[in-house]
Amino acid sequence: MKKTTLAIGVITILSSSYVGIAWHTGNVIENDLDKSLTLAAEQFNNSQNVFKINISHSNDEKRLFSTKTHINITLSSKDGSFGDVFTLADRDFTIHHGPFPIAALKQGIFSPQMAWVEYETSEESNPLLWKANNNQPFITGYISLDYSENMIIKLFSKEISKYRETDYGFKVGYQLGKGSFTFISNIDSAIPSITLDLDKFQTQKTVYYLTLDKLHIDLDGEKQSTMIGYNLNLDSLKTNLRDIYFYYLDDYDYDETDNDTFSIENLRANGTIDSNNQNITLNANLDKFTLIPESDEERPFIILNKLSIKQKVDLSDTRVLNGSFTSSVDSILYGQQNLGKAEIDLDYQGLDKEIFGEEFIDEETHYDQPINSKFELKNLNWRNKKGDVNIKGLLDIAKPYDIYMLDNPLDNINNFSLHVNAPLNVLAYSYAQYDDPQHSALTEEQFNKSKKTVQKNLIYMFNDSQIFKFSKGQEQGLFIDIDILKDSNKANINGQIYNKSEVLDLFE
């Protein structure tokens, strides 16, 4: 009897405590609802520069375990890319009070939550999507807020498709697979975390289409930092559209089949964005890129296997860019011919932003800041069965815009070097492959014929210049070795020493 009485007492105390906590939570929600909704909108709007979301509420009605309110959510464009304002929600919502809302427990969330709102699209918000999804909500999800004011928005989209035929008998439509969107605002991070997953997307206009499978994007803000880490994964993308989406259906000339088919397989990209220091890094790997020229049957397909890209960009300077770029591809197929592999490695410092347009520079410092640009090609390599072509170079130049006004442009060049090593056998083999993409191998006759043609063309184009040499030791081909230093009055051109004043004549 005593144990039963004690148990009843404990249950009564816990129940009373839970009711008290829930009622207190309801008061907090009622008092801070404006602040919470404004904060949610600000965090979403500050996380990107494309969309602007606006959230308002009215007709609040507080209950013991929930609060009923009418919420209006609209989406518009920040950058003017579209003029319409889309209504995402305009209806009554029930905000479930913590600490353990039943709605949250049903989703498998067992940590204490201050507030929980379940969301689904209505017929009024988009009648077409409602009808296309068999009169069911196209998007469902929830919004949660814990007692540390960390917020989670989780949305799920259902698979949907819609196709129709135009008056001309052309098929148009789209298919959107299952997807999810997650937005997490952490009190310790100035930047929220965003995740997007989409199983499939396909759009079609007449015979032109775009299809992608298994898209994953996530942005993750680091705690107490302005650094964002990002990941982009895509299993496949295939399309043959180009101009079709820049015309109205009635204006497009369907007799012109000038769209090539290209596809990518297994794209994996990641990196960081430092919004404070304006630094960006990128690491990307692609298993396969394919280009099929539909508009010209005589052109062969092109396949790049195992493409890799690494890039760093420093945008912090008001006038110039600094960074590096490396890329490699394991094999390049041109029709049936395997042209070989290639890689490039370069650094740049003081690259003028004006090259990309005046909108990228600070007008106040445009004319005040002297520029010293340095571009280093560490290596450009092409390798096939006959060997390697290697090109290296360095250009270190002060005030590049003044070079055209100088009697001798070399006066502004701090350092210039160019080294080209292109053996004839390598060039001839690639030329012969390019000339016969229908076969996977070359005959000895094809290779020898190509050598004669390439050698003849090289002599025809470069024989009048002392900059180019056609042999190095026992090796035939095209070779350049140039080294020019500002502190010296001499220049080394292919092992020959010249006065700087004579160098420009060699380029004529």
N, C-alpha and C positions, 0 to 999 in steps of 0.2 A: 504493500500500500504506500509506504514511504517512497519507494523508488518510482512508482507511478506518479505520485504527487510531484516529486522532484522533476520528472521528465516533462510533465504538463507545465510546470513552472518555467523550465528552461525554454520549452517551445513557445510559451506565451511571451517570455522576455524577448526571444529572438524575433518572433513575429512582430511584436510591438516596435522593436528596434528597426526592423526592415521597413515597416510602414513609415516610421519616423524618418528614416534615411530617404525613402522614396518621396515623401512629402517635401522634405528639405531640398532634395534634388529638383523637384518640380518648381519650387520657389526660385532656385538658382537659375534654372532654365528660363523661367518666365522673366526674371530680371535681366538676364544677360543674352536673351535671344537675339536682340538687335546686334549686339556686339559680336556674337558667335557667327551669325550669318554674314555680317560685313567682313569679319576676319576670313571666313571661308572663301568669299568672293575675291578678296584682296590676294590671298595666297595663291589661288588659281590664276588670277590675272597677272601676277608678278612672276609666275613660273615660266611664261612664254610670251611671245610678242605677236601672236596671230589672232587669238580669240579674246573677247571680253565677255565676262559673265556678270549678270546682275541678279541679285536675290533680294526679294522683299517679302514681308509677311503681314497678315491682318487677321482680325476676328479670332484672337487667342482665347482659348477656353481650357483652364487648368482643371485636371481631375486628380484622383489620388495616385494612380500609377502611370498616368499619361497626360499629355497636353495636346489639345487639338488646335491647329492653326491653318490658315490658308496661305500657301506659299506660291509665289510667282518667280520663275527662273527663266531668263531670256539669254540668248547667245547672239553676239554681234561681232563684227570684224574690227580689229584694231588697225590693220594696215590698209583697209579699203579694198581688199580683194573681193568682197561681196557686200552688197548694200542692204540685203534683207536682214531683219531681226527675227531669229527663230525662237519660238516659245518652247522651252523644254518641259516646263511644268506650270500649271495654273489651276490648282485644285487644293482641296483640304488634305492635310497630312496629320498623322498621329505620331507624336514624339513620345516614345516609351521611356519612362524614368528608370534610372539605375537603382541599386547597383548591379542587378542581374536581370535585365529585361528578358522576358520570355522569348521575344523575337530574336534576340541575340543568341540565346541558348539553342534555339532551333537551327541556327547557322553554325553551331559548334564553337561559338565564342564564349569561353567561360571566365575570362578576365573581367573585372568590374568595369562597367560602362556607365557614364553619367547620363547619356542620351543615345537613343537608337531610333532611326527613322527608316522605314521600309519604303522603297520607291518603285514605281512602275509607270510606263508611259500610258497615256489615256487615248481614247479614240479621238477626242477633241484636239489633242496636240498634233496628231498627224493621221488623218483618216485613211490615207493611202497605205501607210505602213500597217495600220491596224487591220485593214481589210486583207492585205497581202499575207498577214500572219494569222489568218483564219479567225479574225475578230478577237485576237489575244494581244496582250502587251508585247511589244517588240523588245523593249528593254526593261529589265528588273534589276533590283539591287538594294543597297542600304547605305546609310550614312551613320557613322558612330563617332561619339566623342567621349573620351575617357576622363578620369578625374584630374589628369595632368594636362588637359586641354589638347591632347593629341587627337587629330581627326583622321578618319578613314572614310573614303568614298569608294564603294565597290559597285560596279555596274556590269551586267551580263546581257549580251545581245543574243537573240535566237537566230537560227539559220533562216534565211529568207531569199526568195528569188522572184523575179518578174520579167517576163519576156513578151514581146508583142511584134506583130508585123505591121509595117507602114503601108500606106496606100500603094506604094511601088512594089510591094512584096518583099521588102528587106526586113530582116530580123534584127531587132534591137532589144536590149534588156541588160539585166545584171543579176548576179548571185552573190550574196553575202553570207559567209559561213558564221559559225558560232564565234563569239568574241567576248572579251572582258577588258574592263578598264579599271585601274586602281590608282587612287590618289591618296597619299599619306602625308599629312602635315605633322612634323615632329617639332615639339617645342624647343629642342636642342639644335635644330637645324634651320638656317635661314632660308633654305631651298627645299621644297617638298620633293617627295619621291613619286614618280609616275610610271606606271606599267601598262602596256597595251599588248594584247594578244588577239590574233585573228586567224582562224583556221583557213579561210579561203576567201578570195575576192575575184570576181570575174565580171567584166563588162564587155558588151558586144554591140557594134553598130555595123550592120550588113555583114561582110565577111571579115571585118577587122575586129580584133579582140585584145584584151589584156587580162592575164590570169596570174594570180600570185597565191602561193600556198605557205602556210605556217609562218606568219609574220609575228615577230616579238620585238618590242621596243621597251626599254626601261631607262629612266633617268633617276639617279639616286644622289640626293644631296648629302654631303658629309657633315657630321656634327660640328658645330662651332666653326663653320668654314663656308666660303663662297664657291667651293669646288664641287663640280657636278661630274659624276661618273655616268657614262652612257653605254648601252649595248644595243645592237641591232642585229637580229638574226632573221634570215629569210631562206626557206628551203628552196623555193624556185619562183621565178618570174618569167613569163613568156608573153610576147606581144608582137603584132605585126602592124600596129598603128603608129602613125606619125602625124600626118596632116589632117586625118579624119576628124580629130577632136578639136581642131581649130576652125572648123567650118560648121554651118548649119546643114542638116541633112539635105535640104532642098538645094543648097548651093554647091555641094560637093560633086565633083566629076567622077562618077563611079567607073567610068571607062579607063581612067588612069590608074594603073596598079603600080604606084611608085613606092609602096611601103615595103621595107625589108623586114624579115622576121629575125628577132634576136631573143635570146634567153639567157638567164643566169641560174646557176645551181649552187646551193649551199653557201650563201653569203653570211659571213660572220665578221662583225665590226664592233670595236669597242674603243674607248678613249676617255679623255677628261676635258672639261671646259671650266676654266677658272675665270669667272665673270669679273672678279676684282682685278687680277693681274692681266686679264685678257690673253690668256694662253690656251691653245687648243692642241690636243694630241689625237691622233687617229691610228688605229691598227686594224687593217681590213684584210680578210682572206676570202678568196672566191675559188671554188673548186673548178668551175667551168663557165666560160662565156662563149656563146655561139651566135654567129651572124650569118643569116642565109639571105642572099640578095634575090628577092622575089621578082624584082623589076627587070632583072637582066640574067637570063639563063646561062649566058656565057661566063659570068663571074662565078668563081667557086665560093663555097662556104669557108668561113674562117672560124677557128676554134682556139681559144686561149685556155690552157689547162694550168691550174694551181697559180692563180694570180695573187700576189701579195703586195700590200701597200702600207708603208709607215710614214707618217707625216707629223711634223711639229711646226706650229705657227705662233709667233709672238706678235700680238697686235697692240701692245701697250704703248708704243711710240706713236705720237700724233701724226707722223708723216711717213714713216717707213715700216716695212715688214722685215722680220728676221725669222729664219726657220730652216727646216731640212726636209728632204723628200727622198725616200728610197722605194724602189719597186722591182719586182722580179716576176717572171713567168717561166714555168718549167718547160712548156712546149707550145709551139705555135703551128697549128695545122692550117695549110692553105690548100683547100681541096684535099687531095690524097697525100700531098707532100708535107713532111714534118720539117719546117724551116729551122727548127732548133730552139734554143732558149735565150732569154735576154734579161738584163738587169741594168738599173740605173741608180746612182747614188750621188746626190748633190746637196750642197748647203748654200744658203743665201743670207746676206746681211745688208741692211740699208736699201732694200728694194722699194722703190718709190710707189706709194699707194695710188698715186694718180694714174698709174698704168691701168688700174681697174675702174677708173672714173673719179671725177672730182668729188663725188659725194662721200668718198672714203677718207678724205683728208680734212684736217682742221684749217679752215681758211685763214685764221689769225696767224698761224705759223707757216703758211704756205711758202712765203718768200723769205722768211727770216732764218729758217733752219737750213744750214748747209748739209749736203748729202754726200756721204762717202759709201759707195756701193761695192760689195764684194760678192762675186758669184763663182763658186767652185764646183766644177764637175769632177767629182772624185773618180768616177768610173762610169763609162757607158760600154757595156759588153754585149756582143752578139756571138753566139757559139753554135756552129753546126758541125757536121761530120768531118769537115776539112780543117777545123781550127777555130780561132777567135779573132774578132775585130774588137779592138779596144781604143777608146777615145777618152782622154783626160784633158782638163783645162782649168785655167784660173784667170779671172779678170777682177782686178782691184783698181777702182777708178774714183777719183775725187771730182765732185761737181760735174756729173755726167751731162747736165744740160748746157754747160759752157763749152763742151768739146767741139761743137760745130763752129764756134766763133774763133777757135785758135788756129794759128798758122800750122802748128804741128800738134795734132790731138794727142800724141804720145806724151806730151808734157803733163797731162792730167792723169796718166796711167801710172799707178804705183807699181803694179806687177801684172804681167800678162804672159801666160804660157799656154801652149796648145800642143798636144801630142796625139797623133793619129797613127795607128798601126793596123792597116787593113790589108792582109795578104791576098794576093790575087786568087789563090785557090778557094778561099772562103767566099769572096765576092762572086766568083764565077759559079760556084756551086749554088748559092742562093739565087742568082740570076737564072740559072737553068731550071731550078725548081719553080720559080715564078712563071717561067715560060711553059711549063708542062704540069699543071695542077691535076691533070686527069690520072696520073700514075704516081705510085708511092716511091719508086726508085728511078735513078737515072742511069742511062747507059754511058759507057766510056766515051762514045762518040758525041753524045749530048754535052758532056762535061768539057771535052776538048774544044768543041765548037764554041761553047760559052766563054771559055778562057780567051780565045782569040777575039771574040766580040767585045768583052769587057776591057781587055787590054787596049784594043783599038780606040774604044770610047774614052778611056782615061787619058790616053795620050792626046786625043783630039781636043778634049776639054781643058787640060791642065798643062800641056807641054810648054806653053809660052811663059809660065810663071816659075820662078825659082823657089816659091813657097812649097811646091809639091815635088816629091821624089817618087820614082817608080821602082826603086829597089833599095833594100837594106841588107847588106851582106849578100847572101845567096838567095834571099827571099825577094820575089817580085810582088808588086801590089801598089798601094798608095800610102805614102808615109809623110808625116809632118812632124817636125820638132822645132818649136819656137819658144824662146825664153827672152823676155825683155824686162829689165828692172829700171825703176825711175832713177835710182842713185848711180846708175852707170850710163855712160854715153855709148855703150856698145849693145848690140843685139846678136844673139846666137840663133841663126836660122839654119837648121839642118846641119849643124856642125861648122858652118861658116860664120865668121865674125864680121858684122857690118856696123857702120856708124848709124846712130839712130836717125839721122837726117836722110839716110838712104832707104830706110825700111819701108816707108810709104810707097816708094816707087816700085817695090817688089810686089805690092798688092794690085797694081794697075794692070 
